Amino acid sequence: MVFRQIYEEGLAQMSYFLGCPATGEALVVDPRRDVDVYLELAESLGLRIAAVAETHIHADYLSGARELAAQTGATLYLSDEGDENWKYRGLEGLPHVLVRDGDEFRVGNIRVRVLHTPGHTPEHITFLVADGAVTEEPLLALTGDFLFVGDVGRPDLLEEAAGMRGTAEPGARAMFRSLRRFLALPDHLQIWPGHGAGSACGKALGALPATTLGYERRHAWWAEYLERGDEEGFVRALLQGQPEAPTYFKEMKRMNRDGMPLLGGVPHPGRLTRFQFQKVLAEGAVLVDTRDKFAFAGGHLPGSFNIPAGKNFSTWAGWLLPYDRPLVLLAEPGRVEALTRALVRIGLDQVAGYIPGLEGYAEGELEQVPQVSAEEAKRMWEAGALVLDVRGRDEYLAGHIPGALNIHAGRVVAHLDRLPKDRPILVHCLGGDRSSTAISALLAHGFRNVYNLTGGIKAWTEHGFPVEKGEALVEA
Amino acid sequence: MVFRQIYEEGLAQMSYFLGCPATGEALVVDPRRDVDVYLELAESLGLRIAAVAETHIHADYLSGARELAAQTGATLYLSDEGDENWKYRGLEGLPHVLVRDGDEFRVGNIRVRVLHTPGHTPEHITFLVADGAVTEEPLLALTGDFLFVGDVGRPDLLEEAAGMRGTAEPGARAMFRSLRRFLALPDHLQIWPGHGAGSACGKALGALPATTLGYERRHAWWAEYLERGDEEGFVRALLQGQPEAPTYFKEMKRMNRDGMPLLGGVPHPGRLTRFQFQKVLAEGAVLVDTRDKFAFAGGHLPGSFNIPAGKNFSTWAGWLLPYDRPLVLLAEPGRVEALTRALVRIGLDQVAGYIPGLEGYAEGELEQVPQVSAEEAKRMWEAGALVLDVRGRDEYLAGHIPGALNIHAGRVVAHLDRLPKDRPILVHCLGGDRSSTAISALLAHGFRNVYNLTGGIKAWTEHGFPVEKGEALVEA
């Protein structure tokens, strides 16, 4: 049996490619939307993708399952668990099998048993995989967002991101039961999860690619609760300290359940001439300025969003960019493909083109972001400027500038009404990246009196300026 | 703890990168010689390579341990087990620690315990790795060529490749004892080996990146022998059916023990003008023609070796190319870097340059390889041509053209005296790739009456022509 983990760093997302050399068939589990990576792998291994399976309806990325099935003719294996809210729709025309707990399917000699493991989501399933060429006993489990290395999937995602009130606690209880049942499996079972460190789908994900049930049973944070059957303690611990869930998650859930546009390949946006660029802007396109915070501060086009090209590009794009308007990238030509993929992975397909730089714009056409040092910031703070701390809630609680308002950088746009237009706003994060993104959103929404604390709270504390802990003006 | 497996497809070789984000230190285990992959990983993760360790003195590739230590200042951790033949030499000037069974070392929070696991080689050690941030209990073992997925390292490599008579059986017995001892470890221990499917360091390596001790204990081919304590049966089974060991292995062993030239970076051979090319050829350089078998057959420069660019390039280069002469690559410019790396990985450092094609050569300057169909081959065979089967011994025994001589393609040069110059030699393999390589070696050594059975024994059997099984004129 061939087995490959495919790691997508931006969303810390893992998909899997399993092949049976004896029959030439392959199975892909939890594919991302730019599916060429699987097609190329199949080609290089001389295998045909015959099946595509999904552990659950994902929230943090747009699934490539339908895309891959449409491009290859593979059969989809999707969960039939959960209530009506969690039933896949729009599968007409795609060969598919809806599976439930206890079902089995084979891809060549690869035997897959379906286990219903609700908790992260109600319809979540785990695949127990056996290499039939060796034995019928499973050697590994593809656990999706049920079991991670050192953690479990968060059950509060939809309550948090989509306002589905009252789903977090029942989810946590379901997770407890799923774990209890799963622990009956043997210690030597390999666990290959759907996410690694950095994903917003859990809070303490480990950086290892895989783990074993025996190790998790002994050393995961949840092990002690399961050991003593302490469901209440487990639920409390699980729901505590989960990171902010990006608002685009809600949209992903809906599209992954109901269907999304098929791409037929990765889009290649073209370079726009100045006239083309002006035309698409006039038609409502949003300019995504992917340069770093310094370049953005030094001069940018009014109305553009600063989302620097980097590891978290997908996530920040998901937090801030509109799904109903075309996008234009300001990016080095060599980066356009990777950035376009990062957007397509979360369903931001409308990339109208790119421009490589701002040469040719006159000084007066560009806007700057005033940068202030820690000393200047202290003077502004003393003089009554509003301090807007755009870090996560946990970071804020651990220590913030006294009186600072906390709105996560990704949520600034949703809370504009809480911000004053009549006094200076001093924006900061830890080191100045997220604040640049938040400031770009504020500027795009007409705020003018906005300042960036260069160096973030790091610089502030290094100067020994006052910091307080715990709650204050919190709006995470 | 950060953990990455780095897979090098050409030699099916796996190295490991382990990092401790808390202290910013990293450990690399069993690095390959083009070490930039580790430097880039460290850079991207913001870590410093503080330690480099090796499971054993490798035979199939030139170690990058000293290279990486020299470039980073990292401390080397090397085995002090085994007799005088297996002691590392020439380590002066490189910070190093020689370790024995039971020793421990730490890299940040990563705790590494050394286990002596002889069998593949006498000094072989395995690293038990614990993530000290979680627990002191090991979560995984880096088993090198001791334990593979579904297999164990072969103990006969040096007897086979280097003529060290009488080492295979004692090695097999040592392997049995190492396994017995290792099986005392818990089922949930992850096993991350030094090689995957396709390596010549074992015979039945699985295609999965990792396994667990519990799964191997139950399902590996050797499990039953250990279960019933059947050492004799184990030794017999282990020594049976091992693949041919490339002759360059002997050279690798020596260099990996005694030291090799440090590179300081990956070489970038330049493109040679026609005059430069002629000059290096006149000075004794060997032309390595990396085009496919068809292009080579259609026209090649006399004296060149046909080793097509592809997955097994390193291995065939190791089988056939001289270590004491400069090499020139005939390759597409876009492939030169990958090919150079493949050569450097096995210590073929003397790449004098490349030429992109044979344009400009007159018809008469190029040599062809006569291709014969299965029907023509049958007529030649009936008329008394020598059939030279250049496949592996096991393939030959499973079915060959009656009367065929079997010399593995990589060993043809070592057995030229067994080949007639006075009658036609009909060379074949399974499908025509290895035979093209073997023919190029024969032509380079002055043989002229050589024919390639296009389509190999595949075509022969498809025509229903006679095949016999078992021993005959075997010289594997």
Interface residues (C-beta under 8 A of the other chain):
Chain A: M1 V2 F3 R4 Q5 G19 P21 D131 V134 T135 E137 L139 G150 P186 D187 H188 L189 Q190 G206 A207 L208 P209 A210 T211 T212 L213 G214 Y215 R217 R218 H219
Chain B: M1 V2 F3 R4 Q5 G19 P21 D131 V134 T135 E137 L139 G150 P186 D187 H188 L189 Q190 G206 A207 L208 P209 A210 T211 T212 L213 G214 Y215 R217 R218 H219
